[in-house]
Amino acid sequence: MNGKLIGFTTAMVIIAALALWLGGSPAQSGEVPVPPDFSYEDTKPLTPVPFSHKFHVAEKKLQCPDCHTKVFQMKKMAASPEMTMAKLNGGEFCGNCHNGKKAFSTKEAKDCSKCHQKK
């Protein structure tokens, strides 16, 4: 029995080493592609707000569950009509992270142009 355990352990180590050598890992095999960027247009009187999934995933290292479905529902290209600056400033939607602690605050007037960008 001890010989079988040693053989099994050796086989598992070889498989793991081979997987690492080939550059793969079990967690990466099911990666979800990064969704395209989009823009929130219903921001009058301010300019629209572009949103980059790529920036938040690649640069900030966020994972889908960090925002979905806790902060945002996973409806394709859906912007909630309830997403107002008052709610963002109260810590909802983008304000969940953009609170001055995790990321720049939605409450700071000097930071408005970081989101509300001219086309």
N, C-alpha and C positions, 0 to 999 in steps of 0.2 A: 504494500500500500504506500509506503514511504517513497518508493521508486516512482510510482505513478504521479504522486504529488510533485516531485522534483521535475519530472518530465513535463507535466502540465505547466508549472511555473516557468520553466525554461522556454516553452513554446510561446507563452504569453509575453515574456520579455522580448523575444525575437519579433513577434508581431507588432508590439508597441514600438520597438526600435525601427522596424521597417516603415511603419506609418509615419513616424517623425522624420525619417530620412527622406521619404517621398514628399514631405512637406504638407501632409494632411493631418487633420485631427478629427475625431468623431464629431466634435461640436461645430466644426466649420462646414461639414458636408451638407447641412440643411440650411445654410444662410439664406436669408430673404434679401432680394435685391432692394437697393435704396430707391424709394419712390421718387418721382420727379418733383422738382421745385414747383411752387404755385404762388399765387398772389391773392391776398384778401382784398377785394375791391370795395366792399361796403364799409368804407371808413370816412365818409364825408363828415365834416368839411376838410379833413386831412387827406393826404395822398394815400394811395393803396399801400399795403404792407406785403412785400414779397417774403416767402418763407422757403428756406433751403433745408430739405431733409439731409442732403449731402453734408452741409456744414455741421448740422447738429449731430449727425451720426459719425462722420469721419473726423471732424475737428474736435468736437466736444465729447466724443466716445459714448453717446447715449444709445440705448437699446430701445427697440419698439415699445416694450412694456413700461419703460420709464414715463412715457406720455400716454400711450394707448393701453388700456381703456380707462385708466385712472383720471387723466386730465382731459383727454379728447376721445370722442367716440371714433371708431374706425369706419367711417362712411367716406367713400371715395370723394375727394375734393369738396367735402361739406364743411362750410363755415357756419357755425351756430349764429342765428340772429341775436342770441342772448349775449354774444361776446362783445361787451362794451368796455370802454376804458375804465369805467367805475368798477366793473367786475375784475378786470385785470389788476387794477390798483388794489383791489381787495383780496388778491391772491388766487383768483380763479383763472382758468385757461393759461395763457402765456405767463401771467403773473404768478403762477405756481412756482416757477423758477426765476423769473425776472423780478426778483424782490429785493435786489441790492445785496443779497448774501450769496446766492448761487450764481447769479448773473446780474447784469446791470438792471436797475429798477425801472419799471414802467412809470413810476411816479415822478421821476426827475425830468424837468422840462428840457434840460441840456441834452438828454438822450432821445428825444422824440425822433430826430432825424436818423437814428440807428435803425428804426423800423419803418417809419413813414418816409420813404425815399422818393425823390423825384424821378420820373420816368425818363 
